[in-house]
Amino acid sequence: MTSQRKNNPTIEISLTDIAPGGYAVGHYKGHRVLVPYAVPGERVAVRLINTDEREWLAEGVQLIEASADRIKPRCPHFGPGRCGGCQWQHMTYQAQIALKTDIVIDQLTRFGGLDDPPVQFAIACPAQWGYSSQATFFPAKDDQLGFRATDPRQITPIEECHIVLPELMRLLDELDLDLENLREVRLNLSEDHQHLLVLRSKDDTPPELEITLPVSVNFLLSDNEPFNMVGSTHVVHQVGGRWFRVTAGVSFRSNVPQMETMAKVILDYLALRGGESVLDLYGGVGVFSAMVSDKADFVTYVDSYPPAATDAEANLADLENVDIIEGSVESFLGELLENGQTYDAVILDPPHTGLTDDAIEGVGDLKFTRLVYVSQDAVTLARDVKILTRKYGYELIDVQPIDFAPQTANIQCVALLEHPESRDA
């Protein structure tokens, strides 16, 4: 802590709410005060750090009244100034699930413009520890690897991590890499227990390697183009009884068992009876296209990242009613509007930044009967839902949060929207 920060005002507040990022929220002189590593229901003394905005940021100084949900963190790297990967190891998992549900409700209320959003209680993750099949490390001091710290400009060297699959951590212990020119080291574990190492450098120059471990190595250029160096180009994962290959650089949720949970929610929301046309936007490696292909008449998959579309072609090659399109979502929606075409239902699985302006305009103008929005971030979900409902006339029917990342404040959601003009036609 800097000496300047020590002179900042200290106040005593009761914490009543929760905010994205995992901050407990109190109130002081009309301002929301955000406090990390605290639990709603606690009373704390905090030191104000940033009072320039309507929401003030603070750091805990003294725990005056502790919550019954407070527990001892498992990881020695957890806490202020240390690893920034986990935010909630200090509270019970039951409390985490309830608070993740509250975050979704809060965002849809405050920023989605909904008085009583139809949010279900979050679906818990069966594994609270050791669930992630991938981890991204960064070079730290003394030739070590680590995670981004609570100050993202810093890297915390990591000796143990309890949310990553233990097999990946054992691989990390055995790695011997020259880190001088490396920017990022990503470890992936295939469901058949094959290891994939994905590297990025500071100047797009692949490193020289002497690998004696049974691991495949790939290099990612600055434009995310993968370059195979040793062994396989991909890992494989099983979802819903199907195998999916995932090439280095292609996005895939790291908690694989919860993918099947999410796919079931999507199917329930789509309520396909047979004969429908389904559009799968931001389709990734094709998991959702595969899941709906049994009941839909035909499915159109769209993704702009060439390696992802190539994976989808391989993963869905046996499905004659799935059409793979490599291209931008925005351009495809524009073509539908221009040609007067539509689909009975659409699945949206955008990145955590949510929909672009052009994408949301296309979805809005097409007035799909049923729209299933898969969200990685409650903040951008609320923003996009507000636009879709207020500007384009969609109705939010239901939201199901799903926990993919215990011990963190991250919560993913599946939201069902319908357009009354198309539904009632």
VOPAGU-2260 file (C-alpha; in pm, 1 decimal, decimal comma):
REM VOPAGU-2260
SITE   aa  ch    i         X         Y         Z
SITE  MET   A    0       0,0       0,0       0,0
SITE  THR   A    1     138,3     342,8     -91,5
SITE  SER   A    2     183,8     607,5     177,5
SITE  GLN   A    3     -50,5     831,6     -22,1
SITE  ARG   A    4    -326,9     569,6      -1,0
SITE  LYS   A    5    -277,8     538,7     376,9
SITE  ASN   A    6    -388,9     901,0     407,8
SITE  ASN   A    7    -716,8     838,0     225,0
SITE  PRO   A    8   -1039,4     862,5     428,6
SITE  THR   A    9   -1152,6     557,4     627,9
SITE  ILE   A   10   -1524,3     497,2     679,0
SITE  GLU   A   11   -1740,5     230,2     840,3
SITE  ILE   A   12   -2023,9      82,2     631,6
SITE  SER   A   13   -2264,2    -210,1     617,0
SITE  LEU   A   14   -2252,2    -419,4     299,0
SITE  THR   A   15   -2591,1    -500,0     149,5
SITE  ASP   A   16   -2552,9    -589,2    -219,4
SITE  ILE   A   17   -2321,2    -742,7    -477,4
SITE  ALA   A   18   -2178,4    -600,8    -800,5
SITE  PRO   A   19   -2014,4    -744,8   -1113,4
SITE  GLY   A   20   -1650,6    -821,5   -1050,3
SITE  GLY   A   21   -1740,4    -971,9    -713,5
SITE  TYR   A   22   -1747,6    -649,5    -512,9
SITE  ALA   A   23   -1968,9    -628,8    -206,3
SITE  VAL   A   24   -2162,7    -301,1    -205,8
SITE  GLY   A   25   -2229,7     -53,3      70,8
SITE  HIS   A   26   -2364,5     301,1      63,8
SITE  TYR   A   27   -2216,2     625,6     192,0
SITE  LYS   A   28   -2342,2     979,6     135,1
SITE  GLY   A   29   -2542,7     877,6    -170,0
SITE  HIS   A   30   -2260,9     679,9    -328,5
SITE  ARG   A   31   -2227,3     307,1    -388,3
SITE  VAL   A   32   -1903,9     185,2    -228,2
SITE  LEU   A   33   -1746,7    -125,0    -382,9
SITE  VAL   A   34   -1539,9    -346,7    -153,6
SITE  PRO   A   35   -1346,7    -653,9    -275,9
SITE  TYR   A   36   -1300,2    -970,6     -66,5
SITE  ALA   A   37   -1607,5    -896,1     142,9
SITE  VAL   A   38   -1951,3   -1058,1     176,8
SITE  PRO   A   39   -2292,7    -886,0     175,7
SITE  GLY   A   40   -2424,0    -876,8     531,5
SITE  GLU   A   41   -2088,1    -781,1     680,1
SITE  ARG   A   42   -1993,0    -455,4     847,3
SITE  VAL   A   43   -1648,7    -328,1     761,4
SITE  ALA   A   44   -1413,5     -37,6     797,4
SITE  VAL   A   45   -1277,1      53,4     454,2
SITE  ARG   A   46   -1031,4     297,7     306,8
SITE  LEU   A   47   -1156,3     489,6       4,8
SITE  ILE   A   48    -933,9     449,0    -302,0
SITE  ASN   A   49   -1121,5     615,6    -587,3
SITE  THR   A   50   -1394,1     872,2    -526,7
SITE  ASP   A   51   -1394,8    1029,2    -872,7
SITE  GLU   A   52   -1703,1     844,9    -993,1
SITE  ARG   A   53   -2055,5     787,0    -862,8
SITE  GLU   A   54   -1940,3     441,6    -752,2
SITE  TRP   A   55   -1649,2     459,5    -509,7
SITE  LEU   A   56   -1384,3     190,3    -480,1
SITE  ALA   A   57   -1252,9      97,0    -136,9
SITE  GLU   A   58   -1024,1    -155,3      30,9
SITE  GLY   A   59   -1096,3    -337,9     353,6
SITE  VAL   A   60    -919,9    -218,2     666,5
SITE  GLN   A   61   -1109,4    -403,7     940,3
SITE  LEU   A   62   -1379,2    -671,6     947,2
SITE  ILE   A   63   -1617,1    -557,6    1220,0
SITE  GLU   A   64   -1901,2    -806,7    1175,3
SITE  ALA   A   65   -1835,7   -1120,1     967,2
SITE  SER   A   66   -2093,3   -1304,3     760,0
SITE  ALA   A   67   -2180,7   -1662,7     847,2
SITE  ASP   A   68   -2091,1   -1738,9     482,9
SITE  ARG   A   69   -1728,3   -1632,1     527,3
SITE  ILE   A   70   -1475,7   -1917,4     516,2
SITE  LYS   A   71   -1099,0   -1958,9     492,6
SITE  PRO   A   72    -967,1   -1942,8     133,5
SITE  ARG   A   73    -799,9   -2257,3       3,4
SITE  CYS   A   74    -530,2   -2094,3    -212,7
SITE  PRO   A   75    -226,0   -1905,3     -75,3
SITE  HIS   A   76    -229,5   -1682,0    -385,3
SITE  PHE   A   77    -581,7   -1554,4    -312,4
SITE  GLY   A   78    -631,6   -1205,0    -175,5
SITE  PRO   A   79    -557,4    -833,5    -224,9
SITE  GLY   A   80    -246,6    -765,8    -430,0
SITE  ARG   A   81    -209,4   -1130,2    -528,0
SITE  CYS   A   82    -365,2   -1346,5    -802,6
SITE  GLY   A   83    -663,0   -1186,9    -977,2
SITE  GLY   A   84    -816,5   -1511,2   -1103,5
SITE  CYS   A   85   -1051,7   -1581,3    -812,1
SITE  GLN   A   86   -1264,6   -1329,0    -626,3
SITE  TRP   A   87   -1475,7   -1545,1    -394,9
SITE  GLN   A   88   -1271,9   -1816,2    -224,2
SITE  HIS   A   89   -1356,1   -1645,5     104,8
SITE  MET   A   90   -1724,8   -1745,8      96,1
SITE  THR   A   91   -1926,4   -2068,4      86,1
SITE  TYR   A   92   -2030,4   -2203,3    -250,9
SITE  GLN   A   93   -2398,9   -2176,2    -155,9
SITE  ALA   A   94   -2346,0   -1803,5    -103,9
SITE  GLN   A   95   -2161,6   -1775,0    -435,5
SITE  ILE   A   96   -2450,2   -1927,2    -631,8
SITE  ALA   A   97   -2704,6   -1698,4    -464,5
SITE  LEU   A   98   -2490,6   -1391,1    -529,7
SITE  LYS   A   99   -2435,2   -1483,0    -894,2
SITE  THR   A  100   -2811,3   -1499,6    -935,5
SITE  ASP   A  101   -2837,8   -1159,4    -765,3
SITE  ILE   A  102   -2581,8   -1007,8   -1004,6
SITE  VAL   A  103   -2789,6   -1110,0   -1306,2
SITE  ILE   A  104   -3110,7    -973,7   -1150,9
SITE  ASP   A  105   -2936,0    -650,4   -1050,9
SITE  GLN   A  106   -2789,8    -588,3   -1396,9
SITE  LEU   A  107   -3116,0    -658,5   -1579,8
SITE  THR   A  108   -3297,6    -429,2   -1336,9
SITE  ARG   A  109   -3052,3    -140,1   -1318,0
SITE  PHE   A  110   -2918,9    -143,5   -1674,2
SITE  GLY   A  111   -3166,2    -362,4   -1863,1
SITE  GLY   A  112   -3458,3    -142,9   -1764,4
SITE  LEU   A  113   -3671,1    -432,7   -1633,4
SITE  ASP   A  114   -3873,3    -402,3   -1314,0
SITE  ASP   A  115   -3897,2    -773,0   -1235,8
SITE  PRO   A  116   -3666,8    -970,4   -1468,6
SITE  PRO   A  117   -3759,8   -1340,5   -1505,8
SITE  VAL   A  118   -3433,2   -1483,9   -1372,0
SITE  GLN   A  119   -3411,5   -1841,0   -1244,8
SITE  PHE   A  120   -3179,0   -1944,1    -962,8
SITE  ALA   A  121   -2832,0   -2019,6   -1100,6
SITE  ILE   A  122   -2745,8   -2380,0   -1185,2
SITE  ALA   A  123   -2454,8   -2485,7    -965,1
SITE  CYS   A  124   -2138,6   -2647,5   -1094,1
SITE  PRO   A  125   -2091,7   -3010,6    -978,6
SITE  ALA   A  126   -1716,8   -2951,5    -931,7
SITE  GLN   A  127   -1631,0   -2653,2    -714,0
SITE  TRP   A  128   -1255,7   -2705,0    -754,5
SITE  GLY   A  129   -1030,9   -2844,9   -1027,2
SITE  TYR   A  130   -1276,5   -2789,9   -1313,6
SITE  SER   A  131   -1091,6   -2587,7   -1578,3
SITE  SER   A  132    -940,6   -2773,0   -1874,1
SITE  GLN   A  133    -734,8   -2472,8   -1982,5
SITE  ALA   A  134    -527,1   -2200,5   -1821,6
SITE  THR   A  135    -336,1   -1901,7   -1958,4
SITE  PHE   A  136     -10,1   -1803,5   -1789,4
SITE  PHE   A  137     217,2   -1503,3   -1836,4
SITE  PRO   A  138     589,9   -1460,5   -1778,9
SITE  ALA   A  139     663,0   -1324,8   -1431,8
SITE  LYS   A  140     982,1   -1226,0   -1252,4
SITE  ASP   A  141    1265,1   -1472,9   -1192,9
SITE  ASP   A  142    1178,9   -1677,3   -1502,5
SITE  GLN   A  143     846,1   -1793,3   -1354,6
SITE  LEU   A  144     494,5   -1821,6   -1496,6
SITE  GLY   A  145     191,7   -1671,0   -1329,6
SITE  PHE   A  146    -156,4   -1521,4   -1357,9
SITE  ARG   A  147    -255,1   -1157,9   -1384,7
SITE  ALA   A  148    -269,3   -1000,7   -1040,5
SITE  THR   A  149    -553,7    -799,5    -890,5
SITE  ASP   A  150    -365,9    -510,9   -1052,8
SITE  PRO   A  151    -376,3    -645,3   -1412,0
SITE  ARG   A  152     -52,1    -464,8   -1493,5
SITE  GLN   A  153     125,4    -708,4   -1262,5
SITE  ILE   A  154     180,0   -1084,6   -1283,5
SITE  THR   A  155     163,7   -1305,3    -973,5
SITE  PRO   A  156     393,8   -1610,8    -993,8
SITE  ILE   A  157     184,9   -1923,9    -936,7
SITE  GLU   A  158     293,8   -2237,8    -756,0
SITE  GLU   A  159     -52,5   -2387,1    -717,7
SITE  CYS   A  160    -402,7   -2331,8    -856,8
SITE  HIS   A  161    -709,0   -2511,9    -727,5
SITE  ILE   A  162    -954,8   -2431,1   -1006,9
SITE  VAL   A  163    -739,8   -2573,5   -1288,4
SITE  LEU   A  164    -741,4   -2948,7   -1347,5
SITE  PRO   A  165    -455,3   -3101,1   -1141,5
SITE  GLU   A  166    -309,2   -3268,0   -1450,4
SITE  LEU   A  167    -247,8   -2927,1   -1607,2
SITE  MET   A  168     -71,6   -2802,0   -1296,2
SITE  ARG   A  169     156,1   -3105,2   -1302,9
SITE  LEU   A  170     243,4   -3017,8   -1662,9
SITE  LEU   A  171     320,2   -2660,6   -1557,6
SITE  ASP   A  172     566,4   -2790,3   -1297,5
SITE  GLU   A  173     746,9   -2990,5   -1564,9
SITE  LEU   A  174     771,3   -2716,2   -1828,9
SITE  ASP   A  175    1112,3   -2567,1   -1897,0
SITE  LEU   A  176    1066,2   -2277,3   -2139,9
SITE  ASP   A  177    1279,6   -1980,0   -2234,3
SITE  LEU   A  178    1037,9   -1703,1   -2135,3
SITE  GLU   A  179    1242,5   -1406,4   -2254,8
SITE  ASN   A  180    1041,1   -1339,4   -2570,7
SITE  LEU   A  181     715,7   -1512,3   -2473,3
SITE  ARG   A  182     401,6   -1310,7   -2403,3
SITE  GLU   A  183     159,2   -1590,0   -2313,8
SITE  VAL   A  184     162,8   -1962,4   -2236,0
SITE  ARG   A  185    -170,0   -2143,7   -2259,3
SITE  LEU   A  186    -215,0   -2499,7   -2135,3
SITE  ASN   A  187    -502,3   -2715,9   -2262,1
SITE  LEU   A  188    -601,5   -3066,0   -2156,5
SITE  SER   A  189    -789,6   -3284,9   -2400,9
SITE  GLU   A  190   -1057,7   -3519,9   -2274,7
SITE  ASP   A  191    -840,3   -3808,3   -2390,7
SITE  HIS   A  192    -567,3   -3668,9   -2157,8
SITE  GLN   A  193    -351,2   -3522,9   -2435,1
SITE  HIS   A  194    -176,8   -3194,5   -2356,3
SITE  LEU   A  195    -171,5   -2894,5   -2587,9
SITE  LEU   A  196      64,3   -2602,5   -2531,2
SITE  VAL   A  197     -21,3   -2275,0   -2709,7
SITE  LEU   A  198     238,5   -1998,1   -2715,3
SITE  ARG   A  199     240,2   -1629,5   -2809,6
SITE  SER   A  200     552,1   -1416,8   -2841,5
SITE  LYS   A  201     616,3   -1044,8   -2817,8
SITE  ASP   A  202     714,6   -1010,5   -3184,4
SITE  ASP   A  203     535,2   -1295,3   -3366,4
SITE  THR   A  204     857,5   -1498,3   -3374,8
SITE  PRO   A  205     806,0   -1865,4   -3279,3
SITE  PRO   A  206    1043,2   -1972,8   -3001,7
SITE  GLU   A  207    1307,3   -2237,0   -3039,5
SITE  LEU   A  208    1196,9   -2543,1   -2845,5
SITE  GLU   A  209    1351,8   -2847,3   -2689,7
SITE  ILE   A  210    1045,8   -3037,9   -2573,0
SITE  THR   A  211    1094,0   -3375,7   -2408,7
SITE  LEU   A  212     745,4   -3394,0   -2260,5
SITE  PRO   A  213     452,1   -3573,6   -2431,9
SITE  VAL   A  214     284,2   -3247,6   -2531,5
SITE  SER   A  215     172,3   -3088,0   -2859,0
SITE  VAL   A  216     289,3   -2731,6   -2920,4
SITE  ASN   A  217     124,2   -2462,0   -3131,1
SITE  PHE   A  218     206,3   -2095,5   -3183,7
SITE  LEU   A  219     -46,3   -1813,6   -3225,8
SITE  LEU   A  220      38,1   -1514,7   -3441,9
SITE  SER   A  221     -90,5   -1169,0   -3347,8
SITE  ASP   A  222    -389,7   -1216,0   -3582,2
SITE  ASN   A  223    -477,6   -1542,8   -3398,9
SITE  GLU   A  224    -361,3   -1756,1   -3691,3
SITE  PRO   A  225    -237,1   -2086,9   -3541,3
SITE  PHE   A  226      96,5   -2238,3   -3642,7
SITE  ASN   A  227     169,4   -2599,3   -3555,1
SITE  MET   A  228     515,1   -2668,4   -3412,2
SITE  VAL   A  229     498,8   -3013,0   -3250,2
SITE  GLY   A  230     234,1   -3286,2   -3250,4
SITE  SER   A  231    -138,8   -3220,6   -3283,4
SITE  THR   A  232    -310,3   -2897,5   -3383,0
SITE  HIS   A  233    -606,1   -2949,5   -3150,3
SITE  VAL   A  234    -761,6   -3102,6   -2839,6
SITE  VAL   A  235   -1088,1   -3298,6   -2832,4
SITE  HIS   A  236   -1382,6   -3275,9   -2593,0
SITE  GLN   A  237   -1704,2   -3473,4   -2563,2
SITE  VAL   A  238   -2039,0   -3297,9   -2521,8
SITE  GLY   A  239   -2371,6   -3478,2   -2542,3
SITE  GLY   A  240   -2211,2   -3798,3   -2665,3
SITE  ARG   A  241   -2033,8   -3628,8   -2958,6
SITE  TRP   A  242   -1665,7   -3552,9   -2992,2
SITE  PHE   A  243   -1555,9   -3203,1   -3089,2
SITE  ARG   A  244   -1209,6   -3103,9   -3196,7
SITE  VAL   A  245   -1090,0   -2760,3   -3082,4
SITE  THR   A  246    -792,9   -2613,8   -3268,3
SITE  ALA   A  247    -535,0   -2397,1   -3091,7
SITE  GLY   A  248    -670,3   -2042,1   -3075,1
SITE  VAL   A  249   -1036,9   -2139,0   -3103,5
SITE  SER   A  250   -1255,1   -2034,4   -2810,9
SITE  PHE   A  251   -1414,8   -2314,7   -2607,4
SITE  ARG   A  252   -1556,6   -2300,8   -2255,9
SITE  SER   A  253   -1305,4   -2452,8   -2015,7
SITE  ASN   A  254   -1562,7   -2619,9   -1787,9
SITE  VAL   A  255   -1664,5   -2892,4   -2030,5
SITE  PRO   A  256   -1929,9   -3074,0   -1819,4
SITE  GLN   A  257   -2129,3   -2751,2   -1787,1
SITE  MET   A  258   -2141,3   -2724,6   -2167,7
SITE  GLU   A  259   -2384,5   -3014,9   -2170,7
SITE  THR   A  260   -2595,4   -2839,9   -1905,4
SITE  MET   A  261   -2601,8   -2525,8   -2118,2
SITE  ALA   A  262   -2694,5   -2719,3   -2432,6
SITE  LYS   A  263   -2993,3   -2873,4   -2252,8
SITE  VAL   A  264   -3116,5   -2530,3   -2144,1
SITE  ILE   A  265   -3086,2   -2403,6   -2502,0
SITE  LEU   A  266   -3285,7   -2699,8   -2632,1
SITE  ASP   A  267   -3555,6   -2642,7   -2371,5
SITE  TYR   A  268   -3583,0   -2275,0   -2467,7
SITE  LEU   A  269   -3598,0   -2349,3   -2840,3
SITE  ALA   A  270   -3880,6   -2601,4   -2783,5
SITE  LEU   A  271   -3833,9   -2746,6   -3131,5
SITE  ARG   A  272   -4118,3   -2965,4   -3254,3
SITE  GLY   A  273   -3960,4   -3066,2   -3584,5
SITE  GLY   A  274   -3943,2   -2886,2   -3915,8
SITE  GLU   A  275   -3797,8   -2557,5   -3785,1
SITE  SER   A  276   -3505,4   -2364,7   -3927,8
SITE  VAL   A  277   -3240,1   -2261,0   -3672,5
SITE  LEU   A  278   -2961,7   -2006,6   -3710,6
SITE  ASP   A  279   -2648,8   -2059,9   -3494,3
SITE  LEU   A  280   -2450,9   -1734,9   -3479,4
SITE  TYR   A  281   -2098,4   -1719,7   -3335,8
SITE  GLY   A  282   -2110,5   -2097,2   -3369,5
SITE  GLY   A  283   -1758,3   -2181,9   -3250,7
SITE  VAL   A  284   -1674,1   -2548,4   -3302,9
SITE  GLY   A  285   -2039,4   -2637,3   -3366,7
SITE  VAL   A  286   -2159,1   -2772,8   -3032,3
SITE  PHE   A  287   -2498,2   -2601,2   -3036,1
SITE  SER   A  288   -2555,6   -2672,9   -3407,1
SITE  ALA   A  289   -2500,2   -3040,8   -3336,8
SITE  MET   A  290   -2732,7   -3038,7   -3035,8
SITE  VAL   A  291   -3027,0   -2888,2   -3228,2
SITE  SER   A  292   -2974,6   -3071,9   -3558,3
SITE  ASP   A  293   -3172,9   -3378,7   -3444,9
SITE  LYS   A  294   -3495,5   -3180,8   -3409,4
SITE  ALA   A  295   -3451,9   -2894,1   -3656,5
SITE  ASP   A  296   -3528,2   -2926,6   -4026,1
SITE  PHE   A  297   -3205,7   -2745,4   -4104,0
SITE  VAL   A  298   -2940,0   -2544,3   -3919,1
SITE  THR   A  299   -2717,9   -2267,2   -4051,1
SITE  TYR   A  300   -2391,6   -2212,5   -3863,6
SITE  VAL   A  301   -2203,9   -1880,5   -3890,5
SITE  ASP   A  302   -1863,8   -1785,2   -3745,9
SITE  SER   A  303   -1602,8   -1540,0   -3871,4
SITE  TYR   A  304   -1291,9   -1713,3   -3728,5
SITE  PRO   A  305   -1157,3   -1948,5   -3998,3
SITE  PRO   A  306   -1007,8   -2214,0   -3762,1
SITE  ALA   A  307   -1340,3   -2234,2   -3575,8
SITE  ALA   A  308   -1535,3   -2284,0   -3899,3
SITE  THR   A  309   -1285,7   -2549,0   -4008,4
SITE  ASP   A  310   -1334,7   -2728,2   -3677,1
SITE  ALA   A  311   -1711,4   -2707,7   -3721,0
SITE  GLU   A  312   -1687,5   -2858,4   -4068,6
SITE  ALA   A  313   -1496,0   -3154,6   -3926,7
SITE  ASN   A  314   -1716,6   -3189,4   -3618,6
SITE  LEU   A  315   -2046,5   -3173,3   -3809,1
SITE  ALA   A  316   -1945,5   -3353,1   -4129,3
SITE  ASP   A  317   -2197,1   -3634,0   -4069,6
SITE  LEU   A  318   -2493,3   -3395,2   -4029,3
SITE  GLU   A  319   -2653,2   -3335,2   -4368,3
SITE  ASN   A  320   -2895,9   -3071,2   -4240,6
SITE  VAL   A  321   -2625,1   -2834,6   -4111,3
SITE  ASP   A  322   -2482,0   -2567,8   -4341,3
SITE  ILE   A  323   -2145,6   -2415,2   -4239,8
SITE  ILE   A  324   -2080,9   -2050,5   -4330,3
SITE  GLU   A  325   -1747,9   -1883,4   -4256,2
SITE  GLY   A  326   -1814,9   -1512,1   -4241,7
SITE  SER   A  327   -1917,4   -1224,8   -4020,9
SITE  VAL   A  328   -2244,5   -1239,2   -3833,1
SITE  GLU   A  329   -2319,1    -880,8   -3928,2
SITE  SER   A  330   -2279,9    -946,6   -4301,4
SITE  PHE   A  331   -2493,2   -1260,3   -4287,0
SITE  LEU   A  332   -2775,7   -1081,6   -4105,1
SITE  GLY   A  333   -2756,5    -802,2   -4360,7
SITE  GLU   A  334   -2795,0   -1053,7   -4643,1
SITE  LEU   A  335   -3101,3   -1206,2   -4476,1
SITE  LEU   A  336   -3262,7    -864,2   -4450,9
SITE  GLU   A  337   -3176,5    -778,6   -4809,1
SITE  ASN   A  338   -3315,3   -1108,7   -4939,5
SITE  GLY   A  339   -3623,6   -1109,6   -4719,2
SITE  GLN   A  340   -3522,6   -1437,6   -4552,8
SITE  THR   A  341   -3565,1   -1538,9   -4191,4
SITE  TYR   A  342   -3536,5   -1833,2   -3952,3
SITE  ASP   A  343   -3776,3   -1975,3   -3695,6
SITE  ALA   A  344   -3518,8   -1944,5   -3418,9
SITE  VAL   A  345   -3169,5   -1808,6   -3359,6
SITE  ILE   A  346   -2893,9   -1892,3   -3111,8
SITE  LEU   A  347   -2652,8   -1610,1   -3028,0
SITE  ASP   A  348   -2326,5   -1689,6   -2847,7
SITE  PRO   A  349   -2122,9   -1368,3   -2881,4
SITE  PRO   A  350   -1795,9   -1294,7   -2697,9
SITE  HIS   A  351   -1808,5   -1136,7   -2352,2
SITE  THR   A  352   -1827,3    -793,0   -2514,7
SITE  GLY   A  353   -2176,0    -881,2   -2640,2
SITE  LEU   A  354   -2333,2    -790,2   -2972,4
SITE  THR   A  355   -2193,1    -522,3   -3199,8
SITE  ASP   A  356   -2421,0    -236,6   -3303,7
SITE  ASP   A  357   -2463,8    -386,9   -3651,5
SITE  ALA   A  358   -2537,0    -733,9   -3513,6
SITE  ILE   A  359   -2800,8    -611,1   -3271,6
SITE  GLU   A  360   -2960,3    -402,4   -3548,4
SITE  GLY   A  361   -2978,8    -707,3   -3774,0
SITE  VAL   A  362   -3125,0    -927,7   -3502,5
SITE  GLY   A  363   -3367,1    -653,5   -3410,6
SITE  ASP   A  364   -3490,4    -587,8   -3762,8
SITE  LEU   A  365   -3533,6    -958,0   -3846,1
SITE  LYS   A  366   -3778,2   -1006,6   -3554,7
SITE  PHE   A  367   -3703,2   -1373,5   -3493,2
SITE  THR   A  368   -3988,6   -1564,4   -3332,2
SITE  ARG   A  369   -3753,3   -1714,1   -3075,1
SITE  LEU   A  370   -3409,7   -1584,1   -2981,5
SITE  VAL   A  371   -3177,3   -1768,0   -2741,8
SITE  TYR   A  372   -2895,8   -1541,1   -2622,7
SITE  VAL   A  373   -2598,6   -1718,9   -2460,2
SITE  SER   A  374   -2412,6   -1463,9   -2251,1
SITE  GLN   A  375   -2067,5   -1465,7   -2092,3
SITE  ASP   A  376   -2124,3   -1137,7   -1908,8
SITE  ALA   A  377   -2432,9   -1013,4   -1724,0
SITE  VAL   A  378   -2336,8    -650,8   -1791,5
SITE  THR   A  379   -2339,9    -682,7   -2171,6
SITE  LEU   A  380   -2644,9    -910,3   -2156,1
SITE  ALA   A  381   -2838,1    -635,8   -1975,2
SITE  ARG   A  382   -2722,8    -375,4   -2226,1
SITE  ASP   A  383   -2827,4    -584,4   -2527,1
SITE  VAL   A  384   -3157,5    -696,5   -2372,9
SITE  LYS   A  385   -3249,6    -334,0   -2310,2
SITE  ILE   A  386   -3194,7    -248,0   -2677,3
SITE  LEU   A  387   -3373,9    -557,6   -2807,5
SITE  THR   A  388   -3677,5    -501,7   -2586,1
SITE  ARG   A  389   -3712,8    -123,6   -2595,3
SITE  LYS   A  390   -3604,5     -48,7   -2949,9
SITE  TYR   A  391   -3701,6    -363,3   -3137,8
SITE  GLY   A  392   -4000,0    -495,9   -2944,5
SITE  TYR   A  393   -3863,6    -828,0   -2817,6
SITE  GLU   A  394   -3991,4    -968,8   -2487,7
SITE  LEU   A  395   -3759,3   -1127,5   -2232,6
SITE  ILE   A  396   -3925,8   -1456,1   -2138,5
SITE  ASP   A  397   -3672,7   -1628,8   -1911,7
SITE  VAL   A  398   -3307,2   -1619,3   -1801,4
SITE  GLN   A  399   -3114,1   -1917,6   -1667,8
SITE  PRO   A  400   -2775,0   -1838,5   -1509,7
SITE  ILE   A  401   -2523,8   -2126,9   -1517,9
SITE  ASP   A  402   -2208,7   -2135,1   -1308,0
SITE  PHE   A  403   -1904,9   -2230,4   -1514,1
SITE  ALA   A  404   -1648,2   -2079,1   -1276,5
SITE  PRO   A  405   -1683,1   -2146,5    -901,6
SITE  GLN   A  406   -1466,8   -1928,9    -674,2
SITE  THR   A  407   -1496,1   -1642,9    -925,6
SITE  ALA   A  408   -1760,9   -1377,5    -978,6
SITE  ASN   A  409   -1811,5   -1483,1   -1340,8
SITE  ILE   A  410   -2160,4   -1603,4   -1431,4
SITE  GLN   A  411   -2287,4   -1714,7   -1770,6
SITE  CYS   A  412   -2650,7   -1705,7   -1876,0
SITE  VAL   A  413   -2892,0   -1838,1   -2133,2
SITE  ALA   A  414   -3172,7   -1591,3   -2205,7
SITE  LEU   A  415   -3490,1   -1656,2   -2403,8
SITE  LEU   A  416   -3648,6   -1367,3   -2595,3
SITE  GLU   A  417   -3948,7   -1376,4   -2825,7
SITE  HIS   A  418   -4087,4   -1125,8   -3072,6
SITE  PRO   A  419   -4466,6   -1097,0   -3040,1
SITE  GLU   A  420   -4518,8    -989,2   -3404,1
SITE  SER   A  421   -4357,6   -1311,4   -3531,7
SITE  ARG   A  422   -4485,8   -1534,5   -3251,2
SITE  ASP   A  423   -4849,4   -1429,5   -3287,7
SITE  ALA   A  424   -4850,4   -1412,4   -3666,7
